[in-house]
Amino acid sequence: MFRKKHYVALGSVILAAVLVLNLPAHDALRFKNALGVLFLPLFGLTGSLHQLPGKVIDALTPRSELLREIDSLRRQNQELIVRQEQGNAVLEQNNQLRAQLGWQRQQPWRLKLANVVLRDPANWWHTVQIDLGTRDGIHENCPVLTSDGLVGRVSVAGLVRSQVVLLGDPDCRVSALVEDSARDVGILSASGPLDNSLAELTYLSGGANLKAGEQVVSSGLGGVFPEGIPIGQVVDSQQEDFGLYTSARVKLSANLGALDHVWVLLP
């Protein structure tokens, strides 16, 4: 029985082959195309299975190589962060300089921009050095200020650098005027050793009635500082020597602890 089935199958195959061979050329081509479409997915799957091991091997990267790539990406990220911070700092500095130049054009004085290049770490000395000197027209007693207010004066002028003594130092006394109804005038003298943002205004008249927040500017007396440079604001006041004169604490407008650029007032 089993042999008969084989004979029948073999005969069917031979008969089909004979029929195909006897078909017209056009019909035979169509039959071949139909068989190709039928078995094409199987051939494609077989080819993919042969290529799969190679693709898997290519996709697997050694762990050491991955760690090196991660480390490299981290370094690149840190470099980009540093560059961005540097760019932001330069942009901020440019904006500050633009603001300074805009302020300078509105002032009635002849001003020259200088960079603070050295500062004494001991606050009680109240001195800084700037990168301008006598070759730039700087000389002793030139007033130094920022857009916020008076900073001090040039105490020593060298050829390319100068030393500036700041407000609050005993060597930098300023005749100052309180912009109140009485126009009280006093002398701005040394501040305390712990806070360089405050200075003491002394020798005001005994009857001076000062109020907190009143503006203090240079009076123009004394021949060093011109009139009208902002100095600060009154914090409080008290009478001294049994009412003989009045003294006041003044909050300075300029931040003397963070000086990067200053303006030197030329004759």
C-alpha positions in Angstrom: 0.0 0.0 0.0 2.8 2.3 1.0 4.7 1.6 -2.3 1.5 2.4 -4.3 1.3 5.9 -2.7 4.9 6.5 -3.7 4.3 5.4 -7.3 1.2 7.6 -7.5 3.1 10.6 -6.2 6.0 10.0 -8.5 3.7 9.6 -11.4 1.9 12.9 -10.5 5.3 14.7 -10.4 6.3 13.3 -13.8 3.0 14.1 -15.3 3.2 17.7 -14.0 6.7 18.0 -15.4 5.6 16.8 -18.8 2.7 19.2 -18.7 5.0 22.1 -17.8 7.5 21.3 -20.5 4.7 21.1 -23.1 3.1 24.4 -22.0 3.6 27.3 -24.4 6.5 29.6 -23.6 4.3 32.4 -22.3 2.3 30.1 -19.9 5.5 28.4 -18.7 7.1 31.8 -17.8 4.0 32.7 -15.8 4.1 29.4 -14.0 7.7 29.8 -13.0 7.0 33.3 -11.7 4.2 32.0 -9.6 6.5 29.3 -8.1 9.2 32.0 -7.4 6.7 34.2 -5.5 5.6 31.2 -3.5 9.1 30.2 -2.3 10.7 33.7 -2.2 9.8 34.3 1.5 11.4 31.0 2.4 14.6 31.9 0.6 14.7 35.3 2.2 14.2 33.9 5.6 17.1 31.4 5.0 19.4 34.3 3.9 18.5 36.4 6.9 19.3 33.5 9.2 22.7 33.1 7.7 23.4 36.9 8.1 22.0 37.2 11.7 25.1 35.9 13.6 27.3 38.4 11.8 24.9 41.3 12.6 24.7 40.2 16.3 28.5 40.1 16.5 28.8 43.6 14.9 26.2 45.0 17.3 27.9 43.8 20.4 30.6 46.4 21.5 33.1 45.5 24.2 32.3 46.9 27.6 35.7 48.6 27.9 35.0 50.4 24.6 31.7 51.6 25.9 33.3 52.9 29.1 35.8 54.8 27.1 33.1 56.4 24.9 31.1 57.3 28.1 34.2 58.9 29.6 34.9 60.8 26.4 31.3 62.1 26.3 31.5 63.2 29.9 34.7 65.2 29.2 33.1 66.8 26.2 30.1 67.7 28.3 32.3 69.3 31.0 34.2 71.3 28.4 30.9 72.6 26.9 29.7 73.6 30.3 33.0 75.5 31.0 32.8 77.2 27.6 29.2 78.2 28.2 30.1 79.7 31.6 33.0 81.6 30.1 30.7 82.9 27.4 28.1 84.0 29.9 30.8 85.8 31.9 32.1 87.6 28.8 28.5 88.6 27.9 27.8 89.9 31.4 31.1 91.9 31.3 30.3 93.4 27.9 26.8 94.4 29.1 28.4 96.1 32.2 30.9 98.0 30.0 28.1 99.1 27.7 26.2 100.4 30.7 29.3 102.1 32.0 30.0 103.8 28.6 26.3 104.9 28.4 26.6 106.4 31.9 30.0 108.1 31.1 28.5 110.0 28.1 25.9 111.6 30.4 28.4 113.0 32.8 29.8 116.5 32.7 33.3 115.4 33.7 36.2 114.0 31.6 36.5 110.4 32.6 38.9 107.6 31.8 38.1 103.9 32.3 40.6 101.8 34.3 40.7 98.2 35.4 41.4 97.2 39.0 44.4 95.0 38.8 45.4 94.5 42.4 43.8 94.7 45.8 45.2 94.6 49.3 43.5 91.6 51.0 43.5 93.4 54.3 40.4 95.6 54.2 41.6 98.1 56.7 44.2 99.4 54.2 41.4 100.4 51.8 43.7 100.6 48.7 43.6 99.2 45.2 45.8 99.5 42.1 44.6 100.4 38.6 46.2 99.9 35.2 46.5 103.6 34.4 49.4 106.0 35.2 51.0 109.2 34.4 51.4 108.3 30.7 47.6 108.2 30.6 47.2 111.6 32.1 46.7 110.3 35.7 48.2 112.2 38.6 47.8 112.3 42.4 44.5 113.4 43.8 42.5 112.5 40.7 39.0 111.5 41.9 38.0 107.9 41.3 34.4 106.8 41.0 32.0 104.3 39.5 28.5 104.7 38.0 27.2 104.1 41.6 29.2 106.8 43.3 32.5 108.1 44.6 35.3 105.5 45.3 38.3 107.5 46.4 41.3 109.3 45.0 44.6 108.5 43.4 47.2 108.6 46.1 50.3 107.5 44.1 50.6 107.8 40.3 53.2 105.6 38.6 54.0 105.4 34.9 51.6 102.6 34.0 49.9 101.9 37.4 48.4 104.0 40.1 47.4 103.4 43.7 43.9 104.4 44.8 43.0 105.1 48.4 39.3 104.4 49.0 36.6 106.1 51.0 36.7 105.2 54.7 40.5 105.4 54.8 42.0 108.1 57.1 44.0 109.4 54.1 40.8 110.0 52.0 38.8 112.7 53.6 35.9 114.2 51.5 33.9 117.4 52.1 30.4 116.1 51.9 27.0 117.7 51.7 23.7 116.3 52.9 20.9 117.0 50.5 18.4 118.2 53.1 16.7 121.5 53.5 19.6 122.9 55.6 22.3 121.7 53.1 24.5 120.5 56.0 28.2 120.1 55.2 30.6 117.8 57.0 33.7 115.7 56.6 33.6 112.1 55.5 36.3 110.3 57.4 37.4 106.8 58.4 34.9 103.9 58.7 35.0 100.9 61.0 37.6 98.1 60.4 34.9 95.4 59.9 32.5 97.0 57.4 33.9 99.0 54.5 30.4 99.8 53.2 30.0 102.4 55.9 31.8 105.7 56.5 31.4 108.4 59.2 30.3 111.9 58.4 31.5 114.2 61.1 31.6 117.9 62.0 28.1 118.6 60.9 26.4 121.5 62.7 25.2 120.8 66.2 21.6 121.5 65.2 21.6 119.3 62.1 18.4 117.3 61.8 19.3 114.4 59.6 16.9 111.7 58.5 17.7 108.1 57.4 17.9 107.8 53.6 18.9 111.4 52.8 21.4 111.6 50.0 25.0 112.6 50.6 27.1 114.0 47.8 30.5 115.7 47.4 30.3 119.4 48.3 33.0 120.7 45.9 34.9 122.3 48.8 38.6 121.4 49.3 39.7 121.5 45.7 40.0 117.7 45.1 36.5 116.4 44.4 34.0 118.3 42.3 30.6 119.1 43.5 27.7 116.6 43.1 29.4 113.2 43.0 27.1 110.7 44.8 28.6 109.3 48.0 25.8 107.4 49.8 22.8 107.7 52.1 22.4 108.6 55.8 21.9 105.6 58.0 21.6 107.4 61.4 23.0 110.4 63.3 23.8 111.5 66.8 25.1 114.6 68.6 28.7 114.6 69.8 30.5 116.6 72.6 27.3 117.7 74.3 25.7 118.9 71.1 28.8 120.8 69.8 28.5 119.0 66.5 26.6 116.1 64.9 28.0 112.9 63.3 26.2 110.4 61.0 26.9 107.0 59.5 26.7 106.9 55.8 26.0 103.8 53.7 28.3 104.2 50.6 26.7 103.9 47.2 29.8 102.3 45.5 30.6 98.7 46.5 34.2 99.0 47.5 34.6 95.3 48.0 33.8 94.4 44.4 35.6 96.8 42.2 36.5 95.6 38.7 36.3 98.8 36.6 36.5 102.4 37.8 36.5 105.8 36.2 39.3 108.3 36.9 38.2 111.9 36.7 40.8 113.9 34.7 41.2 117.7 34.9 
